[in-house]
Amino acid sequence: MSVNSTYLQMFSTVTESGELRLELKEQETPKPTADQVLVMIEATPINPSDLGVMFGFTDMSAATSTDVALTAPVSDQGMRIMKARIGQALPVGNEGAGTVVATGDSEAAKNLNGKIVAIAGGGMYGQYRCVDASACLPLLEGHTAKDGASSFVNPMTVLGMIETMRMEGHTALVHTAAASNLGQMLNRVCQADGVELVNIVRKEEQATLLKDMGAKYVVNSSADSFMAELTDAIHATGATLAFDATGGGMLASNILTCMEGAAARTPGAYSIYGSIKHKQVYLYGGLDTSATTLNRGYGMAWGVGGWLLPNFLAKAGMEVAGRLRARVAKELTTSFASNYTNEISLSEALDVDTMQQYYAKHTGEKFLVCPQK
């Protein structure tokens, strides 16, 4: 397969003059070294984590676009927060999939020639990506690049959550923003694996969506009865571990309060220091950018921390990572299937009207970038 000598790559830059600039730049196509492969990227999703690199702490409501770039003003506060990245052109896109069009001389690399693979590691919003052969997940026969585009971030996060639960001695989970693409995956896997899951959503239609999928415990955080219903669900499941996609506000604290309330229902469990069983909430997203507020009304056996997929995989080790990747490949079009509401080109991603659609982060909506389009 012929390879172009140059290609387009998307970069995000915060300039010293206080402007966020998202643009396509022409790059020289790299030649893979011995253990590397060159992948022609055909499909790559826009995840919330991608939006963080693309736009950072910028008010995108004031954005404008031209044929070559999308720009927006950055406030003084945003400039202070993003000080470390000022002047740096950051390549965008965490994961994607495509066809191997050139390889290095090693057997591992040559064995991937012509195959469709999924990859992660940044810089995926471009027409080509050169990576180590070991970083590729070869897709099974019949699977397309579109099938494999979202095979890393959401699927591996879902499996990482369940693996964390088992490694830390918990037996059930609580998950927020539960009607998201990731949340729907988590429901399918938990049902298949027999893991009890408490889903927290914000709207009744989201609750209906999950219940129609077979979810047993779904609670609406906007309902007056939220705390009582969440305590009941946690008591029924025994969940002492939660993953919170919102990050800010009182939700993490409210979950811990309900976990403590559920634990207090066990006869003889009362202590001035609270329940003995450790209760843990991991913040893995930032849908709510306000400060995380904790009221500490849940004894002394609790924790709130951050959870990031690469950090988890580094801790879990290669054997665990390989096992999880193999499961993703096997269940790519079932448990880990992703649905996309729109497919756009690299240049269309720079259009301000299109950006406002994918930046809105509506539940269940996911955009796919097709760099060859």
C-alpha positions as CSV (number, residue, x, y, z in Angstrom):
1,M,0.0,0.0,0.0
2,S,1.4,3.4,-1.0
3,V,2.2,5.9,1.8
4,N,2.1,9.6,1.4
5,S,5.3,11.5,2.1
6,T,3.4,14.0,4.3
7,Y,0.2,13.9,6.4
8,L,-2.1,16.2,8.5
9,Q,-1.9,16.1,12.3
10,M,-4.1,18.1,14.7
11,F,-2.4,20.2,17.4
12,S,-3.7,22.2,20.3
13,T,-1.7,25.2,21.5
14,V,-2.2,27.8,24.2
15,T,-0.4,30.9,23.0
16,E,1.4,33.5,25.2
17,S,-1.1,36.1,23.9
18,G,-4.0,34.2,25.7
19,E,-5.5,32.3,22.8
20,L,-6.3,28.6,22.4
21,R,-5.5,27.4,18.9
22,L,-6.6,24.1,17.4
23,E,-5.2,23.5,14.0
24,L,-4.0,21.0,11.4
25,K,-0.3,21.0,10.5
26,E,1.4,19.1,7.7
27,Q,4.0,16.7,9.0
28,E,6.6,14.5,7.4
29,T,5.5,10.8,7.4
30,P,7.9,8.9,9.7
31,K,9.5,5.6,8.6
32,P,9.2,2.8,11.2
33,T,12.3,1.5,12.8
34,A,12.9,-2.2,13.4
35,D,10.2,-2.8,16.0
36,Q,7.8,-0.2,14.8
37,V,4.8,-0.1,12.5
38,L,3.2,2.8,10.6
39,V,-0.6,2.8,11.0
40,M,-2.9,4.7,8.6
41,I,-5.5,6.0,11.1
42,E,-9.0,5.4,9.8
43,A,-11.2,6.0,13.0
44,T,-10.5,7.7,16.3
45,P,-13.2,8.8,18.9
46,I,-13.6,12.1,20.7
47,N,-13.5,11.2,24.4
48,P,-13.8,13.6,27.4
49,S,-10.1,13.0,28.0
50,D,-9.4,14.3,24.5
51,L,-11.4,17.4,25.1
52,G,-9.2,18.2,28.0
53,V,-6.1,18.3,25.8
54,M,-7.9,20.0,22.9
55,F,-9.4,22.8,24.9
56,G,-8.2,22.7,28.5
57,F,-9.7,25.4,30.7
58,T,-11.0,27.6,27.9
59,D,-14.4,29.2,27.4
60,M,-15.3,27.5,24.1
61,S,-18.6,29.5,23.9
62,A,-16.5,32.4,22.5
63,A,-14.7,30.2,19.9
64,T,-14.4,31.1,16.2
65,S,-13.1,29.1,13.3
66,T,-11.6,29.6,9.9
67,D,-10.6,27.1,7.2
68,V,-7.3,26.3,9.0
69,A,-7.9,26.7,12.7
70,L,-10.3,26.9,15.6
71,T,-9.5,29.6,18.2
72,A,-10.9,30.8,21.5
73,P,-9.8,33.4,24.1
74,V,-8.3,32.0,27.4
75,S,-9.1,33.9,30.6
76,D,-6.4,35.0,33.0
77,Q,-7.4,32.1,35.3
78,G,-7.2,29.7,32.5
79,M,-3.8,30.9,31.6
80,R,-2.6,30.4,35.2
81,I,-4.0,26.9,35.3
82,M,-2.5,26.0,31.9
83,K,0.8,27.7,32.5
84,A,2.8,24.6,32.0
85,R,1.6,24.1,28.4
86,I,1.8,27.6,27.1
87,G,3.6,27.7,23.7
88,Q,3.6,23.9,23.3
89,A,1.8,22.4,20.3
90,L,0.2,19.3,21.8
91,P,-0.8,16.4,19.4
92,V,-4.4,15.4,20.1
93,G,-6.2,12.1,20.2
94,N,-5.8,9.3,22.8
95,E,-6.8,6.2,20.8
96,G,-7.7,5.0,17.4
97,A,-7.6,2.2,14.8
98,G,-6.4,1.7,11.3
99,T,-4.4,-0.4,8.9
100,V,-0.7,-1.1,9.2
101,V,0.8,0.2,5.9
102,A,4.6,-0.1,6.6
103,T,6.7,-1.9,9.2
104,G,10.2,-2.3,10.5
105,D,12.4,-5.3,10.0
106,S,11.5,-7.3,13.2
107,E,9.3,-10.3,12.9
108,A,6.8,-8.8,15.4
109,A,6.5,-5.7,13.2
110,K,6.3,-7.6,9.9
111,N,3.6,-9.9,11.2
112,L,1.3,-6.9,11.5
113,N,1.7,-5.7,7.9
114,G,-1.7,-5.1,6.3
115,K,-3.6,-5.9,9.5
116,I,-6.2,-3.7,11.2
117,V,-5.0,-2.7,14.7
118,A,-6.2,-0.6,17.6
119,I,-3.6,1.6,19.3
120,A,-3.4,4.2,22.1
121,G,-0.8,6.7,23.2
122,G,-1.7,10.1,21.9
123,G,-1.4,11.9,18.5
124,M,-4.3,9.9,17.0
125,Y,-6.0,12.8,15.3
126,G,-3.7,12.5,12.4
127,Q,-3.7,10.5,9.1
128,Y,-0.7,8.3,10.2
129,R,0.8,7.2,13.5
130,C,4.1,5.3,14.0
131,V,4.1,3.1,17.2
132,D,5.9,0.0,18.6
133,A,4.4,-3.2,17.3
134,S,3.9,-4.3,21.0
135,A,1.5,-1.3,21.4
136,C,-0.9,-2.7,18.8
137,L,-4.0,-4.7,19.4
138,P,-4.7,-6.7,16.3
139,L,-8.4,-6.9,15.6
140,L,-10.1,-10.2,15.0
141,E,-11.2,-11.3,11.5
142,G,-14.2,-9.3,10.4
143,H,-13.7,-6.4,12.7
144,T,-13.3,-2.9,11.2
145,A,-11.3,0.1,12.2
146,K,-14.5,1.7,13.3
147,D,-15.2,-1.3,15.6
148,G,-11.7,-0.9,17.1
149,A,-11.5,2.9,17.4
150,S,-12.7,3.0,21.0
151,S,-11.1,-0.3,22.1
152,F,-8.8,1.2,24.7
153,V,-10.0,4.1,26.9
154,N,-13.5,3.0,27.7
155,P,-13.2,-0.8,27.6
156,M,-10.0,-0.9,29.5
157,T,-11.3,1.6,32.1
158,V,-14.4,-0.6,32.6
159,L,-12.3,-3.8,33.1
160,G,-9.8,-1.8,35.2
161,M,-12.6,-0.7,37.5
162,I,-13.7,-4.3,38.1
163,E,-10.1,-5.4,38.5
164,T,-9.5,-2.7,41.1
165,M,-12.6,-3.8,42.9
166,R,-11.2,-7.3,43.2
167,M,-7.6,-6.3,44.0
168,E,-8.8,-4.1,46.9
169,G,-11.2,-6.6,48.4
170,H,-14.5,-5.0,47.4
171,T,-17.5,-6.9,46.1
172,A,-19.7,-4.4,44.3
173,L,-19.5,-1.0,42.6
174,V,-21.2,2.4,42.5
175,H,-20.8,4.4,39.2
176,T,-21.8,8.0,38.4
177,A,-22.7,9.4,35.0
178,A,-23.8,5.9,34.5
179,A,-25.8,6.3,31.3
180,S,-22.6,7.3,29.4
181,N,-21.1,5.1,26.7
182,L,-18.6,3.8,29.3
183,G,-21.5,3.4,31.8
184,Q,-23.4,1.2,29.4
185,M,-20.3,-0.9,28.8
186,L,-19.9,-1.3,32.6
187,N,-23.4,-2.5,32.9
188,R,-23.0,-5.1,30.2
189,V,-19.8,-6.5,31.7
190,C,-21.1,-6.4,35.3
191,Q,-24.2,-8.3,34.3
192,A,-22.0,-10.9,32.4
193,D,-19.6,-11.3,35.4
194,G,-22.2,-11.3,38.1
195,V,-21.0,-8.0,39.7
196,E,-23.6,-6.0,41.6
197,L,-23.6,-2.4,40.3
198,V,-25.3,0.8,41.5
199,N,-25.9,3.3,38.8
200,I,-26.2,7.0,39.5
201,V,-27.8,9.2,36.7
202,R,-29.2,12.7,36.5
203,K,-32.3,12.3,34.5
204,E,-35.3,9.9,34.4
205,E,-34.8,9.1,30.8
206,Q,-31.2,8.0,31.6
207,A,-32.6,5.7,34.3
208,T,-35.1,4.2,31.9
209,L,-32.3,3.6,29.4
210,L,-30.3,1.6,31.9
211,K,-33.2,-0.3,33.3
212,D,-34.2,-1.3,29.7
213,M,-30.6,-2.7,29.5
214,G,-31.3,-4.9,32.5
215,A,-29.7,-2.7,35.2
216,K,-31.1,-3.6,38.6
217,Y,-30.1,-0.6,40.7
218,V,-30.5,2.9,39.2
219,V,-30.9,6.1,41.3
220,N,-31.5,9.6,40.1
221,S,-29.3,12.2,41.8
222,S,-31.8,15.0,40.9
223,A,-34.7,13.3,42.8
224,D,-35.6,14.4,46.3
225,S,-35.4,10.8,47.5
226,F,-31.8,10.3,46.0
227,M,-30.0,9.8,49.3
228,A,-32.5,7.4,50.7
229,E,-32.6,5.4,47.5
230,L,-28.8,5.3,47.1
231,T,-28.5,4.1,50.7
232,D,-31.0,1.3,50.0
233,A,-29.2,0.3,46.8
234,I,-25.8,0.3,48.6
235,H,-27.2,-1.7,51.5
236,A,-28.7,-4.3,49.0
237,T,-25.4,-4.7,47.1
238,G,-22.8,-4.2,49.8
239,A,-21.0,-1.7,47.6
240,T,-18.0,0.0,49.3
241,L,-16.2,1.2,46.1
242,A,-17.4,4.0,43.8
243,F,-16.0,5.5,40.6
244,D,-17.1,9.1,40.1
245,A,-16.9,10.7,36.6
246,T,-18.1,14.1,37.8
247,G,-15.2,14.9,40.2
248,G,-16.5,18.1,41.6
249,G,-19.3,19.1,44.0
250,M,-20.8,17.0,46.8
251,L,-21.4,13.7,44.9
252,A,-18.4,11.8,46.2
253,S,-19.2,12.9,49.8
254,N,-22.8,11.9,49.4
255,I,-21.8,8.5,48.2
256,L,-19.6,8.0,51.2
257,T,-22.5,9.2,53.5
258,C,-24.8,6.6,52.0
259,M,-22.2,3.9,52.3
260,E,-21.9,4.7,56.0
261,G,-25.6,4.8,56.4
262,A,-25.9,1.4,54.8
263,A,-23.2,0.0,57.0
264,A,-24.9,1.4,60.1
265,R,-27.9,-0.9,59.4
266,T,-25.9,-3.9,60.4
267,P,-26.7,-4.8,64.0
268,G,-23.8,-4.0,66.4
269,A,-21.9,-2.0,63.8
270,Y,-22.1,1.3,65.6
271,S,-18.9,2.9,66.7
272,I,-18.0,6.5,67.5
273,Y,-15.4,6.2,64.7
274,G,-17.9,4.9,62.2
275,S,-18.0,1.6,60.4
276,I,-14.9,-0.6,60.2
277,K,-15.2,-1.5,56.5
278,H,-13.2,0.8,54.3
279,K,-15.2,2.9,51.9
280,Q,-13.5,4.3,48.8
281,V,-14.5,6.7,46.1
282,Y,-12.2,7.2,43.1
283,L,-12.5,10.4,41.0
284,Y,-11.7,9.4,37.4
285,G,-13.4,12.3,35.5
286,G,-14.1,16.0,35.7
287,L,-17.6,16.6,34.3
288,D,-18.2,19.0,37.2
289,T,-15.3,21.4,37.3
290,S,-16.2,22.9,40.7
291,A,-14.2,22.0,43.9
292,T,-14.7,18.6,45.4
293,T,-16.5,19.1,48.7
294,L,-16.3,16.5,51.6
295,N,-18.4,16.8,54.7
296,R,-16.5,14.0,56.5
297,G,-19.6,12.7,58.2
298,Y,-18.8,9.0,57.6
299,G,-16.5,7.9,60.2
300,M,-12.8,7.3,59.7
301,A,-12.6,4.3,57.4
302,W,-12.8,6.0,54.0
303,G,-10.8,7.4,51.2
304,V,-11.2,9.7,48.2
305,G,-8.5,9.6,45.5
306,G,-7.8,9.9,41.8
307,W,-7.9,6.9,39.4
308,L,-6.3,7.0,36.0
309,L,-6.1,4.0,33.6
310,P,-2.4,4.2,32.7
311,N,-1.5,4.4,36.4
312,F,-3.7,1.4,37.1
313,L,-2.2,-0.7,34.3
314,A,1.3,0.2,35.5
315,K,0.4,-1.0,38.9
316,A,-1.4,-4.1,37.8
317,G,1.4,-5.3,35.6
318,M,1.8,-6.8,32.1
319,E,0.0,-10.1,32.7
320,V,-3.2,-8.3,33.9
321,A,-3.0,-5.8,31.1
322,G,-2.6,-8.5,28.5
323,R,-5.5,-10.5,29.9
324,L,-7.8,-7.4,29.8
325,R,-6.7,-6.5,26.2
326,A,-7.4,-10.0,25.1
327,R,-10.9,-9.8,26.5
328,V,-11.6,-6.5,24.8
329,A,-10.5,-8.0,21.4
330,K,-12.8,-11.0,21.9
331,E,-15.9,-8.9,22.9
332,L,-15.3,-5.8,20.7
333,T,-18.6,-5.9,19.0
334,T,-20.7,-7.1,22.0
335,S,-19.7,-6.0,25.5
336,F,-17.5,-3.2,24.3
337,A,-19.4,-2.0,21.3
338,S,-19.5,1.8,20.8
339,N,-22.2,3.7,19.0
340,Y,-21.4,7.0,17.3
341,T,-23.9,9.9,16.7
342,N,-21.7,11.5,14.0
343,E,-18.6,10.8,11.9
344,I,-16.5,13.8,11.0
345,S,-13.3,14.6,9.2
346,L,-10.2,16.3,10.7
347,S,-11.1,19.6,9.1
348,E,-14.8,19.3,10.2
349,A,-13.6,18.9,13.8
350,L,-12.2,22.5,13.5
351,D,-15.6,23.9,12.5
352,V,-17.1,26.0,15.4
353,D,-20.6,24.7,15.0
354,T,-19.5,21.1,14.9
355,M,-17.2,21.7,17.9
356,Q,-20.2,23.0,19.9
357,Q,-22.0,19.7,19.3
358,Y,-19.2,17.3,20.4
359,Y,-18.0,19.7,23.2
360,A,-21.5,19.6,24.8
361,K,-20.8,16.1,26.1
362,H,-24.4,15.0,26.0
363,T,-25.0,11.6,27.6
364,G,-24.9,8.8,25.0
365,E,-23.5,11.0,22.2
366,K,-20.1,10.2,20.8
367,F,-18.3,11.6,17.8
368,L,-15.9,9.6,15.6
369,V,-13.1,11.4,13.7
370,C,-12.2,9.7,10.4
371,P,-8.8,11.2,9.3
372,Q,-9.0,9.7,5.9
373,K,-12.3,11.3,5.1
